[in-house]
Amino acid sequence: MQPSQVSLVQATFDKVLPISDVAAQIFYDRLFQLDPSIRRLFNGDLRMQGKKLMDALSIIVGNLNRPDRILPGVRALGRRHAAYGVENHHYATVGEALLWTLARTKVVVEGAAAAPVAAVLNGLVEADTGAPTSAMACVV
């Protein structure tokens, strides 16, 4: 990712932070609408899960220009989520739900920001199995 793309992704995410609780609720509503079977993976308080999601996203997005700082933690998070039952086909749904949430909350991701956001969603880490995983899928 080019420095200008990192800045654009970070600026886009900064627009979400003031409404992160609402954005998380909208995200999970959309995620479960797209794939109701994913709901079974969540047993706890979704408000707390939403806070965890936004905290993890904040760390990931804030460190996009320093991936060496976040990749070990993101990979470990991915392994834990695989143990919870997250499957490879869920990752595209998570990415779709996130992009939809950004649009719904009036945080428009377009033009030069669209490709970097998609890269964040679809391939920053690989599971120990070698299957491609998404950083986003690892934080839900």
trRosetta pair geometry for C-beta under 8 A, 3 or more apart (Angstrom, degrees):
i j d omega theta_ij theta_ji phi_ij phi_ji
1 5 4.8 -125 -173 88 90 125
1 6 5.4 108 128 -59 121 86
1 9 7.7 -29 -169 -1 145 140
1 64 6.3 -43 76 164 153 112
1 65 7.8 -110 88 -89 112 61
1 116 5.3 80 -134 -126 118 106
1 119 6.3 177 -75 89 108 152
2 5 4.6 94 57 4 80 104
2 6 7.1 -143 95 -7 42 85
3 6 5.5 -51 -147 34 35 114
3 7 6.4 36 155 -19 65 104
3 65 6.6 46 -117 -112 73 124
4 7 5.7 -51 -150 36 33 114
4 8 6.4 35 151 -21 64 106
4 112 7.3 -43 129 161 107 141
5 8 5.6 -54 -148 36 33 113
5 9 6.4 32 154 -17 67 104
5 112 6.6 -131 -103 160 77 95
5 113 7.4 152 -150 -110 70 46
5 115 7.3 -61 -138 82 132 95
5 116 4.0 160 173 -65 111 141
6 9 5.9 -55 -148 37 30 108
6 10 6.2 27 154 -16 65 110
6 64 4.6 -178 -136 100 100 120
6 65 4.8 79 -177 -62 164 95
6 116 7.1 -153 -71 -158 39 149
7 10 5.7 -58 -145 41 29 110
7 11 6.1 30 156 -20 66 107
8 11 5.7 -52 -143 36 29 110
8 12 6.3 32 154 -21 62 105
8 112 5.7 -124 -112 107 175 103
8 113 4.4 -140 145 -89 118 90
8 116 6.6 121 76 41 108 145
9 12 5.7 -54 -150 35 30 114
9 13 6.4 26 154 -15 65 106
9 61 6.1 -143 135 -146 102 98
9 64 6.2 59 80 -21 136 171
9 113 6.0 151 -77 -148 58 90
9 116 4.8 -111 -55 118 122 127
9 117 5.8 167 -118 -72 102 73
9 120 6.6 131 -155 -31 148 140
10 13 5.8 -55 -145 39 32 107
10 14 6.3 43 152 -29 64 102
10 61 5.7 148 -103 160 66 97
10 62 6.8 93 -125 -100 110 43
10 64 6.8 -141 -57 24 100 126
11 14 5.5 -46 -149 26 32 119
11 15 7.3 39 151 -23 58 96
12 15 6.1 -53 -169 22 36 112
12 16 7.6 30 141 -16 63 102
12 102 7.2 18 167 -153 113 133
12 107 6.0 108 -174 174 80 109
12 109 5.8 64 -157 -96 149 88
12 113 5.4 112 -47 -160 144 149
12 117 7.0 -56 84 -76 157 124
13 16 5.4 -52 -161 28 49 114
13 17 7.0 65 146 -39 71 91
13 57 6.8 -162 -147 148 130 107
13 58 7.3 166 155 -105 129 56
13 61 4.4 22 9 169 172 166
14 17 5.7 -33 -155 5 40 120
15 18 7.7 -53 -176 23 36 99
15 107 4.6 155 99 -113 125 109
16 19 6.5 -91 -166 61 47 82
16 20 6.0 77 142 -89 83 71
16 23 5.1 40 -163 -71 100 171
16 54 7.7 -152 131 -133 113 105
16 102 6.9 -63 -77 -112 122 80
16 105 6.6 75 -116 101 81 149
16 107 5.5 -26 -66 -53 85 165
17 20 5.5 -8 -146 -48 35 111
17 54 7.7 130 -117 -176 59 117
17 58 7.0 80 -101 -101 106 114
19 22 4.5 -44 176 47 95 115
19 23 5.4 104 111 -29 87 97
19 105 6.1 178 95 -161 138 129
20 23 5.4 -54 -137 40 32 113
20 24 6.1 36 160 -24 66 103
20 50 7.7 149 147 152 80 97
20 51 7.7 81 128 -114 117 54
20 54 4.1 87 -174 -145 123 156
21 24 5.9 -51 -149 32 28 111
21 25 6.7 27 152 -16 61 105
21 47 7.2 13 -151 -151 99 89
21 50 6.4 86 -140 122 53 133
21 51 7.3 -1 -99 -77 80 79
21 54 7.7 -71 -67 -14 42 158
22 25 5.8 -56 -152 36 33 110
22 26 6.3 32 152 -17 67 107
22 105 7.0 134 110 -114 106 120
23 26 5.7 -55 -146 40 31 111
23 27 6.1 38 152 -26 65 106
23 54 7.1 106 78 -92 112 119
23 101 5.7 94 -167 166 81 119
23 102 7.9 36 -147 -84 119 49
23 105 5.2 -15 -100 -63 92 161
24 27 5.4 -51 -146 33 31 116
24 28 6.5 23 159 -13 65 104
24 46 8.0 168 140 156 105 84
24 47 7.8 103 103 -139 131 44
24 49 7.7 166 176 100 125 69
24 50 2.8 109 147 -162 142 110
24 51 7.0 -54 -52 -48 174 37
24 53 5.5 141 -125 65 110 126
24 54 5.5 -81 -64 -39 119 111
25 28 6.2 -57 -147 39 29 102
25 29 6.2 32 154 -20 64 108
25 46 7.5 93 -110 129 69 116
25 47 7.7 -1 -77 -100 97 69
25 50 6.2 -8 -54 -102 57 158
26 29 5.7 -55 -147 37 30 114
26 30 6.3 26 157 -15 64 109
26 101 5.0 135 108 -132 106 94
26 104 5.6 -165 174 98 141 138
26 105 6.3 168 52 -56 161 103
27 30 6.0 -65 -152 40 26 107
27 31 6.1 28 153 -23 65 109
27 50 7.3 144 53 -125 114 96
27 53 7.1 -160 87 136 151 157
27 97 5.6 92 -163 145 70 105
27 98 6.2 20 -131 -97 114 57
27 101 4.3 -9 -83 -79 77 155
28 31 5.3 -49 -140 35 35 116
28 32 6.2 28 163 -13 67 106
28 42 7.8 48 -148 -61 124 173
28 46 5.5 160 139 -168 173 126
28 49 7.4 87 -83 97 142 119
28 50 6.5 -89 -21 -80 127 101
28 97 8.0 62 -87 169 19 141
29 32 6.3 -64 -151 41 24 103
29 33 6.3 26 151 -22 63 110
30 33 5.4 -55 -145 36 33 115
30 34 6.2 32 157 -19 67 105
30 97 4.4 154 106 -143 107 90
30 100 5.2 -175 -172 93 156 132
30 101 6.0 -150 24 -63 147 87
30 104 7.5 -167 -59 -10 141 153
31 34 6.0 -58 -151 36 27 108
31 35 6.9 -43 171 45 62 88
31 38 5.9 -86 152 90 99 150
31 93 6.6 95 -146 143 75 100
31 94 6.5 19 -120 -107 117 57
31 97 4.1 22 -76 -118 73 167
31 140 7.2 166 -132 -149 164 146
32 35 7.2 -84 -135 72 26 52
32 36 5.8 51 -179 -111 72 52
32 38 6.2 -132 -99 70 59 101
32 39 4.9 59 -127 -70 112 102
33 36 7.5 19 -118 -66 16 77
34 93 5.1 167 117 -156 131 102
34 96 6.3 142 -128 94 162 125
34 97 5.9 -127 8 -70 142 100
35 38 4.7 72 101 -14 104 109
35 90 7.1 -154 90 -122 162 74
35 93 4.8 -14 -7 -149 134 159
36 39 5.7 -25 -173 -2 57 117
37 40 6.4 -34 -178 11 53 112
38 41 5.6 -44 -175 18 59 118
38 42 7.7 38 141 -9 74 103
38 90 6.1 121 -103 -131 113 113
38 93 6.8 -158 -50 109 145 146
39 42 6.2 -70 -165 38 46 103
40 85 7.7 -62 105 108 98 155
41 84 5.9 81 -161 141 98 107
41 85 5.3 -150 -108 76 98 114
41 86 6.5 75 -141 -71 151 70
42 46 6.4 46 164 -89 141 89
42 49 6.3 -15 -142 -75 117 171
44 48 6.2 -65 137 67 119 121
44 49 6.1 139 83 -49 104 107
45 48 4.2 67 86 12 108 108
45 49 6.7 177 94 -10 55 85
46 49 5.0 -51 -141 41 41 116
46 50 6.0 50 154 -27 68 100
47 50 5.6 -49 -150 32 30 115
47 51 6.8 33 149 -19 61 101
48 51 5.6 -49 -152 33 36 113
48 52 6.6 37 148 -18 65 102
49 52 5.5 -52 -150 36 35 113
49 53 6.3 42 149 -24 66 103
49 140 7.7 43 170 -170 111 54
50 53 5.4 -48 -147 32 34 116
50 54 6.4 27 157 -13 66 105
51 54 6.0 -57 -146 41 30 105
51 55 6.1 32 154 -20 65 108
52 55 5.7 -55 -144 38 29 112
52 56 6.2 27 158 -17 65 108
52 139 7.2 -170 132 -178 85 84
53 56 6.0 -61 -150 38 25 107
53 57 6.2 23 155 -16 64 109
53 139 5.4 114 -131 138 61 103
53 140 6.0 30 -105 -103 114 54
54 57 5.6 -51 -141 39 33 112
54 58 6.2 40 155 -26 64 105
55 58 5.7 -54 -150 32 28 115
55 59 6.7 26 153 -16 62 104
56 59 5.8 -55 -152 36 33 109
56 60 6.2 30 153 -16 67 108
56 77 7.1 124 -140 -141 137 164
56 138 7.9 -144 167 103 145 84
56 139 3.8 -176 103 -136 148 128
57 60 5.6 -57 -143 41 32 110
57 61 5.8 22 163 -11 70 111
57 136 7.7 32 -98 -114 99 76
57 139 6.3 160 -52 114 72 165
58 61 6.2 -55 -135 43 23 103
58 62 5.8 24 162 -19 61 117
59 62 5.9 -60 -140 41 22 111
59 63 6.2 -5 166 4 60 116
59 70 6.4 152 140 -115 95 119
59 73 7.8 -52 132 97 141 146
60 63 6.5 -83 -151 49 21 92
60 64 7.1 52 152 -66 62 78
60 70 5.7 130 -113 -176 59 154
60 74 6.6 83 -102 -87 109 125
60 120 7.0 116 143 -161 121 115
60 124 7.8 135 -160 69 120 175
60 135 5.6 137 -146 162 148 135
60 139 7.3 -104 -21 -48 139 146
61 64 5.9 -12 -155 -33 37 110
61 120 7.3 22 -91 -140 77 155
63 66 4.7 -73 -166 64 84 93
63 67 7.1 134 135 -86 92 32
63 69 4.9 -111 -164 77 139 121
63 70 4.6 141 93 -34 137 125
64 67 7.0 8 -160 -68 35 81
64 116 7.9 57 -173 179 151 118
64 120 7.1 -55 -109 -94 121 116
66 69 4.5 26 129 6 108 120
66 70 7.2 105 99 -6 77 94
67 70 6.0 -76 -150 49 44 94
67 71 5.3 48 163 -40 85 109
67 124 7.3 -153 -137 -162 121 108
68 71 6.4 -37 -119 19 25 112
70 73 5.7 -71 -161 49 51 107
70 74 5.4 46 149 -24 86 112
71 74 5.6 -58 -136 41 31 110
71 75 6.0 35 163 -22 67 105
71 124 7.2 -142 -108 155 87 99
71 125 6.3 160 -149 -95 81 99
72 75 5.9 -55 -148 35 28 111
72 76 6.5 26 155 -17 63 106
73 76 5.7 -54 -148 37 33 111
73 77 6.2 35 152 -20 66 106
74 77 5.5 -52 -147 37 33 115
74 78 6.4 39 150 -23 63 103
74 124 6.5 -30 134 110 157 122
74 125 5.1 -160 119 -51 110 144
74 135 5.2 -30 -160 -126 136 93
74 138 5.7 101 -171 89 75 157
75 78 5.5 -52 -151 33 32 116
75 79 6.6 34 151 -19 64 101
75 125 5.0 -168 -84 -157 72 131
75 126 7.7 -1 -118 61 104 48
75 127 7.7 156 -153 -110 78 37
75 128 7.9 98 178 -52 105 76
76 79 5.7 -50 -151 33 34 111
76 80 6.6 35 151 -18 65 103
77 80 5.7 -53 -150 36 33 111
77 81 6.3 30 153 -17 66 107
77 138 4.4 93 110 162 103 111
77 139 6.4 13 155 -80 144 61
78 81 5.7 -56 -146 39 31 109
78 82 6.4 37 153 -23 64 101
78 125 5.5 -161 -27 106 153 140
78 127 5.5 -135 139 -92 122 80
78 133 4.9 103 -151 120 135 159
78 135 7.9 -75 -65 -110 113 41
78 137 7.4 58 -120 93 89 90
78 138 3.9 -57 -77 -107 72 122
79 82 5.6 -49 -150 30 33 114
79 83 6.7 34 150 -18 62 103
79 127 6.6 136 -83 -144 66 84
79 128 6.1 44 -99 -10 112 112
80 83 5.6 -56 -157 35 35 113
80 84 6.7 35 145 -21 66 103
81 84 5.2 -49 -149 33 42 115
81 86 4.1 2 151 14 97 142
81 137 6.9 164 125 138 156 78
81 138 5.3 -165 11 -138 144 53
81 140 7.4 78 -131 62 139 68
82 85 7.9 127 -179 -9 29 8
82 86 5.7 -78 -87 63 38 90
82 127 6.0 91 -58 -134 147 136
82 129 7.9 165 -146 -4 160 121
82 133 7.9 -79 -62 -100 109 143
86 90 5.4 -109 -160 56 77 149
86 137 6.1 142 180 165 135 103
86 138 7.8 158 102 -100 167 43
86 140 7.6 129 -104 71 133 99
87 90 5.3 111 61 -10 66 103
88 91 6.1 -40 -170 3 46 115
88 131 5.4 -94 -83 164 128 133
88 132 7.2 82 -140 70 112 68
88 133 7.1 -106 -112 -95 74 68
89 92 6.8 -44 -169 26 50 105
89 93 7.4 45 142 -11 67 109
90 93 5.5 -66 -161 42 46 114
90 94 6.1 49 147 -26 78 104
90 137 5.8 122 105 -140 95 122
91 94 5.6 -51 -148 33 34 112
91 95 6.5 33 154 -16 65 104
91 121 7.8 143 171 163 88 78
91 122 6.9 116 146 -114 116 67
91 132 7.8 -133 67 116 169 85
91 133 6.2 -166 -87 -155 143 53
91 134 4.0 140 -158 5 115 121
91 136 7.2 117 -155 73 77 93
91 137 4.0 -64 -108 -49 78 148
92 95 5.7 -54 -150 38 33 112
92 96 6.3 35 152 -20 66 106
92 122 7.4 39 -96 -104 66 109
93 96 5.6 -52 -146 37 32 112
93 97 6.2 32 154 -19 65 106
94 97 5.8 -56 -147 37 29 110
94 98 6.4 28 155 -20 64 106
94 121 7.3 -174 104 -160 89 100
94 134 6.4 176 74 83 126 141
94 136 5.0 169 131 122 119 108
94 137 4.6 160 33 -88 157 73
94 140 5.6 -135 -125 -18 127 147
95 98 5.8 -55 -147 35 30 110
95 99 6.4 24 159 -13 66 106
95 118 7.2 64 -170 -134 131 62
95 121 3.7 102 -118 167 108 134
95 122 5.8 13 -85 -58 157 92
95 134 6.2 -108 -55 -154 108 164
95 136 5.8 125 -80 64 68 151
95 137 7.7 -42 -37 -48 81 91
96 99 6.1 -57 -147 40 29 106
96 100 6.1 29 155 -18 64 111
97 100 5.7 -57 -145 40 29 113
97 101 6.2 35 153 -25 64 106
98 101 5.5 -52 -148 33 31 114
98 102 6.5 33 153 -20 64 101
98 121 6.3 -167 58 -106 139 126
98 136 5.8 -88 -27 -153 154 146
99 102 5.6 -48 -150 32 34 113
99 103 6.6 32 152 -14 64 104
99 109 6.2 -100 -139 54 84 137
99 117 6.9 117 -96 133 96 131
99 118 8.0 17 -75 -82 133 75
99 121 7.5 -41 -43 -57 101 164
100 103 5.8 -57 -152 39 33 109
100 104 6.0 33 151 -21 68 110
101 104 5.5 -55 -140 39 31 112
101 105 6.1 15 163 -7 67 110
102 105 6.3 -64 -142 45 24 99
102 107 4.4 -82 -165 84 77 103
102 108 7.3 138 141 -98 96 12
102 109 5.1 30 121 -15 147 114
102 117 7.8 -49 -7 -160 170 154
103 106 7.7 32 177 -80 32 20
103 107 7.3 -87 -66 67 22 60
103 108 6.5 55 -114 -109 65 57
103 109 7.2 -85 -62 24 78 85
109 113 5.0 -117 -154 111 74 117
109 114 5.5 121 144 -91 88 65
109 117 5.1 -13 -166 1 142 165
110 113 6.5 44 53 52 28 99
110 114 5.6 9 -139 -50 25 112
111 114 6.4 139 54 -5 24 102
112 115 7.4 -56 -169 29 38 100
112 116 7.7 21 149 0 65 110
113 116 6.1 -69 -157 47 45 105
113 117 5.8 41 154 -22 80 112
114 117 6.0 -61 -148 38 27 109
114 118 6.3 26 157 -18 64 109
115 118 5.7 -56 -147 37 31 112
115 119 6.4 35 153 -23 65 103
116 119 5.4 -51 -147 32 36 114
116 120 6.6 39 154 -21 66 99
117 120 5.7 -49 -153 32 35 112
117 121 6.4 28 151 -14 65 109
118 121 5.6 -61 -148 42 33 110
118 122 5.7 -16 169 18 70 118
119 122 6.6 -79 -127 55 21 81
119 123 6.5 -65 -160 55 58 101
119 124 7.3 90 148 -65 73 82
120 124 6.2 11 -144 -45 44 124
120 135 5.9 -68 178 52 69 128
120 136 6.9 84 129 -42 84 101
121 134 5.4 -2 168 -160 49 128
121 135 7.2 -102 -110 52 23 83
121 136 4.7 -5 -129 -3 69 137
122 132 7.7 27 175 152 68 125
122 134 5.3 -31 -99 -103 33 110
123 132 5.6 -27 -113 -166 83 118
123 133 7.9 130 -112 73 36 34
123 134 6.6 -20 -34 -100 35 66
124 134 7.1 70 23 -156 84 43
124 135 4.1 11 42 -38 132 116
125 133 5.4 -32 88 74 89 102
125 134 7.7 91 43 -176 85 6
125 135 5.9 108 1 -75 105 74
125 138 6.7 17 49 -34 141 149
126 130 6.1 0 170 -141 122 32
126 131 7.1 158 -162 75 79 33
126 132 6.0 -54 -110 -108 80 46
126 133 6.3 137 -129 19 26 88
127 130 7.0 -52 76 18 74 20
127 131 5.1 -2 43 57 118 84
127 132 7.9 94 8 158 87 2
127 133 4.8 92 -38 -28 92 129
133 137 6.0 -122 -176 69 85 124
133 138 6.3 74 147 -55 123 103
134 137 4.1 89 64 5 99 103
134 138 6.8 -161 93 -11 55 83
135 138 5.6 -57 -155 31 34 115
135 139 6.9 20 155 -14 65 108
136 139 6.2 -69 -156 35 34 102
136 140 7.0 33 155 -28 68 103
137 140 6.2 -51 -151 19 37 111
